[in-house]
């Protein structure tokens, strides 16, 4: 009988530094609902819609304000 790995941790890519990390180590952000210019942090990781992930390090988390790649990806999502 084959032993199955008990926990599969999903990997996500930080949109700032492109590092692949286990999802729990990343911060999730979702598209803003009010057409504001900033992604909304999704602290519980349960927000609906498209998610963007960054490292929890300040270096990456702070740069998300300058990251604009999400704008067209969020279009049409409300
Ligand atoms: Zn990063």
PDB file of the backbone (N, CA, C, O) and the ligand in Angstrom, with CONECT records:
HET     ZN  A 101       1
ATOM      1  N   UNK A   1       0.836  -1.190   0.000  1.00  0.00           N
ATOM      2  CA  UNK A   1       0.000   0.000   0.000  1.00  0.00           C
ATOM      3  C   UNK A   1       0.880   1.252   0.000  1.00  0.00           C
ATOM      4  O   UNK A   1       1.867   1.360   0.727  1.00  0.00           O
ATOM      5  N   UNK A   2       0.478   2.161  -0.831  1.00  0.00           N
ATOM      6  CA  UNK A   2       1.284   3.370  -0.993  1.00  0.00           C
ATOM      7  C   UNK A   2       0.946   4.405   0.077  1.00  0.00           C
ATOM      8  O   UNK A   2      -0.219   4.632   0.403  1.00  0.00           O
ATOM      9  N   UNK A   3       1.961   5.004   0.595  1.00  0.00           N
ATOM     10  CA  UNK A   3       1.732   6.048   1.591  1.00  0.00           C
ATOM     11  C   UNK A   3       1.508   7.387   0.890  1.00  0.00           C
ATOM     12  O   UNK A   3       2.333   7.837   0.094  1.00  0.00           O
ATOM     13  N   UNK A   4       0.400   7.995   1.196  1.00  0.00           N
ATOM     14  CA  UNK A   4       0.076   9.272   0.576  1.00  0.00           C
ATOM     15  C   UNK A   4       0.584  10.397   1.478  1.00  0.00           C
ATOM     16  O   UNK A   4       0.410  10.369   2.696  1.00  0.00           O
ATOM     17  N   UNK A   5       1.199  11.361   0.863  1.00  0.00           N
ATOM     18  CA  UNK A   5       1.626  12.532   1.623  1.00  0.00           C
ATOM     19  C   UNK A   5       0.414  13.150   2.312  1.00  0.00           C
ATOM     20  O   UNK A   5      -0.591  13.468   1.675  1.00  0.00           O
ATOM     21  N   UNK A   6       0.530  13.308   3.603  1.00  0.00           N
ATOM     22  CA  UNK A   6      -0.651  13.695   4.362  1.00  0.00           C
ATOM     23  C   UNK A   6      -1.121  15.103   4.042  1.00  0.00           C
ATOM     24  O   UNK A   6      -2.323  15.364   3.995  1.00  0.00           O
ATOM     25  N   UNK A   7      -0.185  16.008   3.825  1.00  0.00           N
ATOM     26  CA  UNK A   7      -0.602  17.379   3.558  1.00  0.00           C
ATOM     27  C   UNK A   7       0.046  17.902   2.290  1.00  0.00           C
ATOM     28  O   UNK A   7       1.269  17.930   2.156  1.00  0.00           O
ATOM     29  N   UNK A   8      -0.792  18.306   1.380  1.00  0.00           N
ATOM     30  CA  UNK A   8      -0.271  18.969   0.197  1.00  0.00           C
ATOM     31  C   UNK A   8      -0.437  20.465   0.394  1.00  0.00           C
ATOM     32  O   UNK A   8      -1.558  20.962   0.507  1.00  0.00           O
ATOM     33  N   UNK A   9       0.660  21.173   0.436  1.00  0.00           N
ATOM     34  CA  UNK A   9       0.586  22.618   0.620  1.00  0.00           C
ATOM     35  C   UNK A   9       0.626  23.294  -0.741  1.00  0.00           C
ATOM     36  O   UNK A   9       1.592  23.143  -1.490  1.00  0.00           O
ATOM     37  N   UNK A  10      -0.421  24.035  -1.057  1.00  0.00           N
ATOM     38  CA  UNK A  10      -0.420  24.708  -2.354  1.00  0.00           C
ATOM     39  C   UNK A  10       0.642  25.804  -2.411  1.00  0.00           C
ATOM     40  O   UNK A  10       0.876  26.512  -1.431  1.00  0.00           O
ATOM     41  N   UNK A  11       1.269  25.930  -3.555  1.00  0.00           N
ATOM     42  CA  UNK A  11       2.301  26.945  -3.736  1.00  0.00           C
ATOM     43  C   UNK A  11       1.717  28.121  -4.507  1.00  0.00           C
ATOM     44  O   UNK A  11       0.915  27.954  -5.426  1.00  0.00           O
ATOM     45  N   UNK A  12       2.137  29.299  -4.111  1.00  0.00           N
ATOM     46  CA  UNK A  12       1.720  30.500  -4.826  1.00  0.00           C
ATOM     47  C   UNK A  12       2.942  31.343  -5.129  1.00  0.00           C
ATOM     48  O   UNK A  12       3.965  31.229  -4.453  1.00  0.00           O
ATOM     49  N   UNK A  13       2.840  32.179  -6.131  1.00  0.00           N
ATOM     50  CA  UNK A  13       3.977  33.013  -6.526  1.00  0.00           C
ATOM     51  C   UNK A  13       3.762  34.441  -6.059  1.00  0.00           C
ATOM     52  O   UNK A  13       2.707  35.028  -6.298  1.00  0.00           O
ATOM     53  N   UNK A  14       4.760  34.995  -5.398  1.00  0.00           N
ATOM     54  CA  UNK A  14       4.726  36.400  -5.014  1.00  0.00           C
ATOM     55  C   UNK A  14       4.763  37.248  -6.278  1.00  0.00           C
ATOM     56  O   UNK A  14       5.631  37.061  -7.132  1.00  0.00           O
ATOM     57  N   UNK A  15       3.815  38.187  -6.397  1.00  0.00           N
ATOM     58  CA  UNK A  15       3.755  38.982  -7.622  1.00  0.00           C
ATOM     59  C   UNK A  15       4.881  40.014  -7.693  1.00  0.00           C
ATOM     60  O   UNK A  15       5.118  40.605  -8.747  1.00  0.00           O
ATOM     61  N   UNK A  16       5.562  40.228  -6.592  1.00  0.00           N
ATOM     62  CA  UNK A  16       6.635  41.214  -6.590  1.00  0.00           C
ATOM     63  C   UNK A  16       7.981  40.578  -6.924  1.00  0.00           C
ATOM     64  O   UNK A  16       8.659  41.013  -7.855  1.00  0.00           O
ATOM     65  N   UNK A  17       8.364  39.573  -6.187  1.00  0.00           N
ATOM     66  CA  UNK A  17       9.696  39.001  -6.406  1.00  0.00           C
ATOM     67  C   UNK A  17       9.642  37.665  -7.132  1.00  0.00           C
ATOM     68  O   UNK A  17      10.679  37.061  -7.403  1.00  0.00           O
ATOM     69  N   UNK A  18       8.429  37.200  -7.451  1.00  0.00           N
ATOM     70  CA  UNK A  18       8.224  35.973  -8.225  1.00  0.00           C
ATOM     71  C   UNK A  18       8.691  34.717  -7.498  1.00  0.00           C
ATOM     72  O   UNK A  18       8.834  33.663  -8.118  1.00  0.00           O
ATOM     73  N   UNK A  19       8.926  34.814  -6.215  1.00  0.00           N
ATOM     74  CA  UNK A  19       9.341  33.631  -5.474  1.00  0.00           C
ATOM     75  C   UNK A  19       8.135  32.732  -5.229  1.00  0.00           C
ATOM     76  O   UNK A  19       7.046  33.207  -4.910  1.00  0.00           O
ATOM     77  N   UNK A  20       8.346  31.435  -5.383  1.00  0.00           N
ATOM     78  CA  UNK A  20       7.270  30.481  -5.098  1.00  0.00           C
ATOM     79  C   UNK A  20       7.376  30.049  -3.658  1.00  0.00           C
ATOM     80  O   UNK A  20       8.421  29.580  -3.206  1.00  0.00           O
ATOM     81  N   UNK A  21       6.279  30.212  -2.939  1.00  0.00           N
ATOM     82  CA  UNK A  21       6.275  29.844  -1.527  1.00  0.00           C
ATOM     83  C   UNK A  21       4.974  29.144  -1.182  1.00  0.00           C
ATOM     84  O   UNK A  21       3.979  29.268  -1.897  1.00  0.00           O
ATOM     85  N   UNK A  22       4.989  28.404  -0.078  1.00  0.00           N
ATOM     86  CA  UNK A  22       3.724  27.802   0.375  1.00  0.00           C
ATOM     87  C   UNK A  22       2.713  28.899   0.675  1.00  0.00           C
ATOM     88  O   UNK A  22       3.041  29.915   1.289  1.00  0.00           O
ATOM     89  N   UNK A  23       1.488  28.680   0.234  1.00  0.00           N
ATOM     90  CA  UNK A  23       0.433  29.678   0.369  1.00  0.00           C
ATOM     91  C   UNK A  23       0.309  30.299   1.760  1.00  0.00           C
ATOM     92  O   UNK A  23       0.111  31.510   1.858  1.00  0.00           O
ATOM     93  N   UNK A  24       0.416  29.522   2.837  1.00  0.00           N
ATOM     94  CA  UNK A  24       0.259  30.138   4.172  1.00  0.00           C
ATOM     95  C   UNK A  24       1.326  31.182   4.494  1.00  0.00           C
ATOM     96  O   UNK A  24       1.142  32.000   5.395  1.00  0.00           O
ATOM     97  N   UNK A  25       2.427  31.157   3.772  1.00  0.00           N
ATOM     98  CA  UNK A  25       3.491  32.117   4.052  1.00  0.00           C
ATOM     99  C   UNK A  25       3.317  33.417   3.279  1.00  0.00           C
ATOM    100  O   UNK A  25       4.085  34.364   3.450  1.00  0.00           O
ATOM    101  N   UNK A  26       2.308  33.450   2.436  1.00  0.00           N
ATOM    102  CA  UNK A  26       2.100  34.644   1.625  1.00  0.00           C
ATOM    103  C   UNK A  26       0.878  35.413   2.097  1.00  0.00           C
ATOM    104  O   UNK A  26      -0.016  34.868   2.744  1.00  0.00           O
ATOM    105  N   UNK A  27       0.866  36.700   1.755  1.00  0.00           N
ATOM    106  CA  UNK A  27      -0.294  37.542   2.049  1.00  0.00           C
ATOM    107  C   UNK A  27      -1.172  37.579   0.812  1.00  0.00           C
ATOM    108  O   UNK A  27      -0.687  37.741  -0.308  1.00  0.00           O
ATOM    109  N   UNK A  28      -2.467  37.427   1.031  1.00  0.00           N
ATOM    110  CA  UNK A  28      -3.374  37.450  -0.110  1.00  0.00           C
ATOM    111  C   UNK A  28      -4.044  38.815  -0.218  1.00  0.00           C
ATOM    112  O   UNK A  28      -4.424  39.421   0.784  1.00  0.00           O
ATOM    113  N   UNK A  29      -4.176  39.279  -1.437  1.00  0.00           N
ATOM    114  CA  UNK A  29      -4.878  40.541  -1.693  1.00  0.00           C
ATOM    115  C   UNK A  29      -5.925  40.268  -2.749  1.00  0.00           C
ATOM    116  O   UNK A  29      -5.722  39.448  -3.645  1.00  0.00           O
ATOM    117  N   UNK A  30      -7.040  40.955  -2.641  1.00  0.00           N
ATOM    118  CA  UNK A  30      -8.084  40.764  -3.645  1.00  0.00           C
ATOM    119  C   UNK A  30      -8.398  42.077  -4.340  1.00  0.00           C
ATOM    120  O   UNK A  30      -8.037  43.151  -3.860  1.00  0.00           O
ATOM    121  N   UNK A  31      -9.077  41.976  -5.481  1.00  0.00           N
ATOM    122  CA  UNK A  31      -9.460  43.168  -6.242  1.00  0.00           C
ATOM    123  C   UNK A  31     -10.347  44.069  -5.381  1.00  0.00           C
ATOM    124  O   UNK A  31     -11.217  43.581  -4.660  1.00  0.00           O
ATOM    125  N   UNK A  32     -10.125  45.386  -5.458  1.00  0.00           N
ATOM    126  CA  UNK A  32     -10.970  46.302  -4.688  1.00  0.00           C
ATOM    127  C   UNK A  32     -12.384  46.328  -5.256  1.00  0.00           C
ATOM    128  O   UNK A  32     -12.578  46.266  -6.470  1.00  0.00           O
ATOM    129  N   UNK A  33     -13.352  46.417  -4.378  1.00  0.00           N
ATOM    130  CA  UNK A  33     -14.751  46.430  -4.813  1.00  0.00           C
ATOM    131  C   UNK A  33     -15.244  47.835  -5.105  1.00  0.00           C
ATOM    132  O   UNK A  33     -16.239  48.024  -5.806  1.00  0.00           O
ATOM    133  N   UNK A  34     -14.543  48.816  -4.565  1.00  0.00           N
ATOM    134  CA  UNK A  34     -15.017  50.187  -4.691  1.00  0.00           C
ATOM    135  C   UNK A  34     -14.218  50.964  -5.734  1.00  0.00           C
ATOM    136  O   UNK A  34     -14.221  52.195  -5.728  1.00  0.00           O
ATOM    137  N   UNK A  35     -13.543  50.256  -6.620  1.00  0.00           N
ATOM    138  CA  UNK A  35     -12.743  50.894  -7.666  1.00  0.00           C
ATOM    139  C   UNK A  35     -11.683  51.822  -7.088  1.00  0.00           C
ATOM    140  O   UNK A  35     -11.272  52.779  -7.742  1.00  0.00           O
ATOM    141  N   UNK A  36     -11.251  51.551  -5.897  1.00  0.00           N
ATOM    142  CA  UNK A  36     -10.135  52.317  -5.354  1.00  0.00           C
ATOM    143  C   UNK A  36      -8.869  51.853  -6.063  1.00  0.00           C
ATOM    144  O   UNK A  36      -8.892  50.913  -6.859  1.00  0.00           O
ATOM    145  N   UNK A  37      -7.806  52.505  -5.770  1.00  0.00           N
ATOM    146  CA  UNK A  37      -6.574  52.228  -6.493  1.00  0.00           C
ATOM    147  C   UNK A  37      -5.688  51.224  -5.777  1.00  0.00           C
ATOM    148  O   UNK A  37      -4.545  50.996  -6.173  1.00  0.00           O
ATOM    149  N   UNK A  38      -6.210  50.638  -4.742  1.00  0.00           N
ATOM    150  CA  UNK A  38      -5.372  49.709  -4.001  1.00  0.00           C
ATOM    151  C   UNK A  38      -6.059  48.359  -3.832  1.00  0.00           C
ATOM    152  O   UNK A  38      -7.272  48.270  -3.642  1.00  0.00           O
ATOM    153  N   UNK A  39      -5.256  47.336  -3.907  1.00  0.00           N
ATOM    154  CA  UNK A  39      -5.769  46.013  -3.609  1.00  0.00           C
ATOM    155  C   UNK A  39      -6.139  45.942  -2.135  1.00  0.00           C
ATOM    156  O   UNK A  39      -5.563  46.633  -1.295  1.00  0.00           O
ATOM    157  N   UNK A  40      -7.101  45.100  -1.847  1.00  0.00           N
ATOM    158  CA  UNK A  40      -7.498  44.944  -0.455  1.00  0.00           C
ATOM    159  C   UNK A  40      -6.816  43.732   0.143  1.00  0.00           C
ATOM    160  O   UNK A  40      -6.882  42.638  -0.417  1.00  0.00           O
ATOM    161  N   UNK A  41      -6.161  43.918   1.278  1.00  0.00           N
ATOM    162  CA  UNK A  41      -5.563  42.758   1.932  1.00  0.00           C
ATOM    163  C   UNK A  41      -6.657  41.791   2.386  1.00  0.00           C
ATOM    164  O   UNK A  41      -7.683  42.194   2.934  1.00  0.00           O
ATOM    165  N   UNK A  42      -6.413  40.546   2.149  1.00  0.00           N
ATOM    166  CA  UNK A  42      -7.398  39.527   2.507  1.00  0.00           C
ATOM    167  C   UNK A  42      -6.759  38.679   3.604  1.00  0.00           C
ATOM    168  O   UNK A  42      -6.182  37.620   3.355  1.00  0.00           O
ATOM    169  N   UNK A  43      -6.888  39.187   4.820  1.00  0.00           N
ATOM    170  CA  UNK A  43      -6.105  38.607   5.912  1.00  0.00           C
ATOM    171  C   UNK A  43      -6.492  37.176   6.226  1.00  0.00           C
ATOM    172  O   UNK A  43      -5.660  36.391   6.679  1.00  0.00           O
ATOM    173  N   UNK A  44      -7.751  36.829   5.988  1.00  0.00           N
ATOM    174  CA  UNK A  44      -8.157  35.461   6.296  1.00  0.00           C
ATOM    175  C   UNK A  44      -8.019  34.528   5.096  1.00  0.00           C
ATOM    176  O   UNK A  44      -8.184  33.313   5.209  1.00  0.00           O
ATOM    177  N   UNK A  45      -7.714  35.124   3.944  1.00  0.00           N
ATOM    178  CA  UNK A  45      -7.513  34.288   2.766  1.00  0.00           C
ATOM    179  C   UNK A  45      -8.777  33.655   2.245  1.00  0.00           C
ATOM    180  O   UNK A  45      -8.728  32.625   1.572  1.00  0.00           O
ATOM    181  N   UNK A  46      -9.927  34.268   2.553  1.00  0.00           N
ATOM    182  CA  UNK A  46     -11.187  33.658   2.128  1.00  0.00           C
ATOM    183  C   UNK A  46     -11.978  34.573   1.208  1.00  0.00           C
ATOM    184  O   UNK A  46     -13.110  34.260   0.840  1.00  0.00           O
ATOM    185  N   UNK A  47     -11.390  35.693   0.836  1.00  0.00           N
ATOM    186  CA  UNK A  47     -12.088  36.634  -0.038  1.00  0.00           C
ATOM    187  C   UNK A  47     -12.396  36.020  -1.390  1.00  0.00           C
ATOM    188  O   UNK A  47     -11.664  35.165  -1.887  1.00  0.00           O
ATOM    189  N   UNK A  48     -13.491  36.471  -1.970  1.00  0.00           N
ATOM    190  CA  UNK A  48     -13.871  35.954  -3.272  1.00  0.00           C
ATOM    191  C   UNK A  48     -13.100  36.673  -4.369  1.00  0.00           C
ATOM    192  O   UNK A  48     -12.510  37.733  -4.157  1.00  0.00           O
ATOM    193  N   UNK A  49     -13.126  36.071  -5.530  1.00  0.00           N
ATOM    194  CA  UNK A  49     -12.505  36.712  -6.670  1.00  0.00           C
ATOM    195  C   UNK A  49     -11.031  36.389  -6.771  1.00  0.00           C
ATOM    196  O   UNK A  49     -10.499  35.532  -6.065  1.00  0.00           O
ATOM    197  N   UNK A  50     -10.403  37.098  -7.661  1.00  0.00           N
ATOM    198  CA  UNK A  50      -9.022  36.833  -7.970  1.00  0.00           C
ATOM    199  C   UNK A  50      -8.125  37.244  -6.807  1.00  0.00           C
ATOM    200  O   UNK A  50      -8.330  38.295  -6.199  1.00  0.00           O
ATOM    201  N   UNK A  51      -7.170  36.445  -6.511  1.00  0.00           N
ATOM    202  CA  UNK A  51      -6.247  36.775  -5.437  1.00  0.00           C
ATOM    203  C   UNK A  51      -4.847  37.023  -5.965  1.00  0.00           C
ATOM    204  O   UNK A  51      -4.408  36.405  -6.934  1.00  0.00           O
ATOM    205  N   UNK A  52      -4.171  37.925  -5.317  1.00  0.00           N
ATOM    206  CA  UNK A  52      -2.777  38.200  -5.638  1.00  0.00           C
ATOM    207  C   UNK A  52      -1.971  37.983  -4.370  1.00  0.00           C
ATOM    208  O   UNK A  52      -2.389  38.357  -3.273  1.00  0.00           O
ATOM    209  N   UNK A  53      -0.836  37.385  -4.539  1.00  0.00           N
ATOM    210  CA  UNK A  53      -0.059  37.035  -3.345  1.00  0.00           C
ATOM    211  C   UNK A  53       1.266  37.766  -3.305  1.00  0.00           C
ATOM    212  O   UNK A  53       1.927  37.935  -4.330  1.00  0.00           O
ATOM    213  N   UNK A  54       1.651  38.203  -2.106  1.00  0.00           N
ATOM    214  CA  UNK A  54       2.994  38.738  -1.898  1.00  0.00           C
ATOM    215  C   UNK A  54       3.579  38.076  -0.656  1.00  0.00           C
ATOM    216  O   UNK A  54       2.866  37.503   0.169  1.00  0.00           O
ATOM    217  N   UNK A  55       4.901  38.177  -0.553  1.00  0.00           N
ATOM    218  CA  UNK A  55       5.558  37.736   0.661  1.00  0.00           C
ATOM    219  C   UNK A  55       5.051  38.582   1.822  1.00  0.00           C
ATOM    220  O   UNK A  55       4.541  39.684   1.623  1.00  0.00           O
ATOM    221  N   UNK A  56       5.193  38.067   3.014  1.00  0.00           N
ATOM    222  CA  UNK A  56       4.826  38.858   4.187  1.00  0.00           C
ATOM    223  C   UNK A  56       5.924  39.850   4.549  1.00  0.00           C
ATOM    224  O   UNK A  56       5.712  40.731   5.382  1.00  0.00           O
ATOM    225  N   UNK A  57       7.079  39.714   3.939  1.00  0.00           N
ATOM    226  CA  UNK A  57       8.164  40.667   4.193  1.00  0.00           C
ATOM    227  C   UNK A  57       7.723  42.054   3.778  1.00  0.00           C
ATOM    228  O   UNK A  57       7.003  42.225   2.794  1.00  0.00           O
ATOM    229  N   UNK A  58       8.164  43.045   4.543  1.00  0.00           N
ATOM    230  CA  UNK A  58       7.863  44.430   4.185  1.00  0.00           C
ATOM    231  C   UNK A  58       8.321  44.743   2.773  1.00  0.00           C
ATOM    232  O   UNK A  58       7.637  45.443   2.025  1.00  0.00           O
ATOM    233  N   UNK A  59       9.472  44.224   2.420  1.00  0.00           N
ATOM    234  CA  UNK A  59      10.065  44.524   1.122  1.00  0.00           C
ATOM    235  C   UNK A  59       9.080  44.269  -0.012  1.00  0.00           C
ATOM    236  O   UNK A  59       8.993  45.054  -0.956  1.00  0.00           O
ATOM    237  N   UNK A  60       8.349  43.181   0.083  1.00  0.00           N
ATOM    238  CA  UNK A  60       7.384  42.859  -0.962  1.00  0.00           C
ATOM    239  C   UNK A  60       6.015  43.460  -0.644  1.00  0.00           C
ATOM    240  O   UNK A  60       5.365  44.013  -1.531  1.00  0.00           O
ATOM    241  N   UNK A  61       5.578  43.361   0.593  1.00  0.00           N
ATOM    242  CA  UNK A  61       4.229  43.809   0.947  1.00  0.00           C
ATOM    243  C   UNK A  61       4.043  45.293   0.658  1.00  0.00           C
ATOM    244  O   UNK A  61       2.955  45.713   0.263  1.00  0.00           O
ATOM    245  N   UNK A  62       5.079  46.080   0.848  1.00  0.00           N
ATOM    246  CA  UNK A  62       4.942  47.515   0.618  1.00  0.00           C
ATOM    247  C   UNK A  62       4.945  47.868  -0.853  1.00  0.00           C
ATOM    248  O   UNK A  62       4.405  48.897  -1.258  1.00  0.00           O
ATOM    249  N   UNK A  63       5.551  47.017  -1.642  1.00  0.00           N
ATOM    250  CA  UNK A  63       5.650  47.327  -3.069  1.00  0.00           C
ATOM    251  C   UNK A  63       4.345  47.063  -3.808  1.00  0.00           C
ATOM    252  O   UNK A  63       4.201  47.457  -4.965  1.00  0.00           O
ATOM    253  N   UNK A  64       3.404  46.408  -3.163  1.00  0.00           N
ATOM    254  CA  UNK A  64       2.168  46.106  -3.876  1.00  0.00           C
ATOM    255  C   UNK A  64       1.437  47.388  -4.246  1.00  0.00           C
ATOM    256  O   UNK A  64       0.678  47.402  -5.216  1.00  0.00           O
ATOM    257  N   UNK A  65       1.649  48.464  -3.496  1.00  0.00           N
ATOM    258  CA  UNK A  65       1.021  49.731  -3.850  1.00  0.00           C
ATOM    259  C   UNK A  65       1.531  50.276  -5.173  1.00  0.00           C
ATOM    260  O   UNK A  65       0.839  51.029  -5.858  1.00  0.00           O
ATOM    261  N   UNK A  66       2.731  49.891  -5.515  1.00  0.00           N
ATOM    262  CA  UNK A  66       3.288  50.389  -6.772  1.00  0.00           C
ATOM    263  C   UNK A  66       3.102  49.381  -7.895  1.00  0.00           C
ATOM    264  O   UNK A  66       3.324  49.692  -9.065  1.00  0.00           O
ATOM    265  N   UNK A  67       2.699  48.192  -7.539  1.00  0.00           N
ATOM    266  CA  UNK A  67       2.466  47.172  -8.547  1.00  0.00           C
ATOM    267  C   UNK A  67       1.139  47.461  -9.240  1.00  0.00           C
ATOM    268  O   UNK A  67       0.102  47.540  -8.581  1.00  0.00           O
ATOM    269  N   UNK A  68       1.159  47.615 -10.529  1.00  0.00           N
ATOM    270  CA  UNK A  68      -0.055  47.987 -11.244  1.00  0.00           C
ATOM    271  C   UNK A  68      -0.576  46.858 -12.145  1.00  0.00           C
ATOM    272  O   UNK A  68      -1.600  47.007 -12.812  1.00  0.00           O
ATOM    273  N   UNK A  69       0.119  45.768 -12.154  1.00  0.00           N
ATOM    274  CA  UNK A  69      -0.249  44.682 -13.046  1.00  0.00           C
ATOM    275  C   UNK A  69      -1.619  44.097 -12.776  1.00  0.00           C
ATOM    276  O   UNK A  69      -2.210  43.440 -13.633  1.00  0.00           O
ATOM    277  N   UNK A  70      -2.118  44.342 -11.576  1.00  0.00           N
ATOM    278  CA  UNK A  70      -3.403  43.743 -11.221  1.00  0.00           C
ATOM    279  C   UNK A  70      -4.573  44.485 -11.842  1.00  0.00           C
ATOM    280  O   UNK A  70      -5.669  43.936 -11.953  1.00  0.00           O
ATOM    281  N   UNK A  71      -4.343  45.753 -12.257  1.00  0.00           N
ATOM    282  CA  UNK A  71      -5.479  46.589 -12.646  1.00  0.00           C
ATOM    283  C   UNK A  71      -6.278  45.974 -13.787  1.00  0.00           C
ATOM    284  O   UNK A  71      -7.499  45.845 -13.693  1.00  0.00           O
ATOM    285  N   UNK A  72      -5.604  45.599 -14.852  1.00  0.00           N
ATOM    286  CA  UNK A  72      -6.392  45.047 -15.959  1.00  0.00           C
ATOM    287  C   UNK A  72      -6.899  43.651 -15.640  1.00  0.00           C
ATOM    288  O   UNK A  72      -7.889  43.192 -16.208  1.00  0.00           O
ATOM    289  N   UNK A  73      -6.220  42.992 -14.739  1.00  0.00           N
ATOM    290  CA  UNK A  73      -6.696  41.664 -14.356  1.00  0.00           C
ATOM    291  C   UNK A  73      -7.959  41.744 -13.517  1.00  0.00           C
ATOM    292  O   UNK A  73      -8.759  40.809 -13.488  1.00  0.00           O
ATOM    293  N   UNK A  74      -8.131  42.866 -12.838  1.00  0.00           N
ATOM    294  CA  UNK A  74      -9.312  43.030 -11.995  1.00  0.00           C
ATOM    295  C   UNK A  74     -10.490  43.583 -12.784  1.00  0.00           C
ATOM    296  O   UNK A  74     -11.622  43.557 -12.302  1.00  0.00           O
ATOM    297  N   UNK A  75     -10.245  44.074 -13.969  1.00  0.00           N
ATOM    298  CA  UNK A  75     -11.336  44.666 -14.751  1.00  0.00           C
ATOM    299  C   UNK A  75     -12.407  43.627 -15.030  1.00  0.00           C
ATOM    300  O   UNK A  75     -12.124  42.479 -15.373  1.00  0.00           O
ATOM    301  N   UNK A  76     -13.626  44.062 -14.873  1.00  0.00           N
ATOM    302  CA  UNK A  76     -14.729  43.148 -15.132  1.00  0.00           C
ATOM    303  C   UNK A  76     -15.041  42.275 -13.933  1.00  0.00           C
ATOM    304  O   UNK A  76     -15.999  41.503 -13.949  1.00  0.00           O
ATOM    305  N   UNK A  77     -14.233  42.399 -12.897  1.00  0.00           N
ATOM    306  CA  UNK A  77     -14.510  41.661 -11.677  1.00  0.00           C
ATOM    307  C   UNK A  77     -15.067  42.633 -10.646  1.00  0.00           C
ATOM    308  O   UNK A  77     -14.475  43.681 -10.388  1.00  0.00           O
ATOM    309  N   UNK A  78     -16.159  42.296 -10.084  1.00  0.00           N
ATOM    310  CA  UNK A  78     -16.698  43.210  -9.066  1.00  0.00           C
ATOM    311  C   UNK A  78     -17.191  42.431  -7.868  1.00  0.00           C
ATOM    312  O   UNK A  78     -17.680  43.022  -6.905  1.00  0.00           O
TER     313      UNK A  78
HETATM  314 ZN    ZN A 101       8.132  38.484  -2.600  1.00  0.00          ZN
END
